[in-house]
Amino acid sequence: MDESKSTKGCEHPERLKGKPGECSPEQIEECHGDAPGHCCTEKK
């Protein structure tokens, strides 16, 4: 798959190690602080 498609919707693609849905809770906290949910994987 094209990398641009796998990182689509990610606010911090430079920190992404896989797909946004595969982020660990620690990685989500590092990127987004203590915000509820993971905005990179929420459907818009």
C-alpha positions, 0 to 999 in steps of 0.5 A: 500500500502507498504510505500516503494512504496508510497515514491519511488522517494522521495528525503526526505522520512523522511519529507514526510507526504503522497505521493510526489504528495501531497506535499504542496508548502511550503513542497516542498520549505522546502525540495528543496528550490526555485528549479523550479518544484518538482523533486520527482514527475517528471517522469524520 
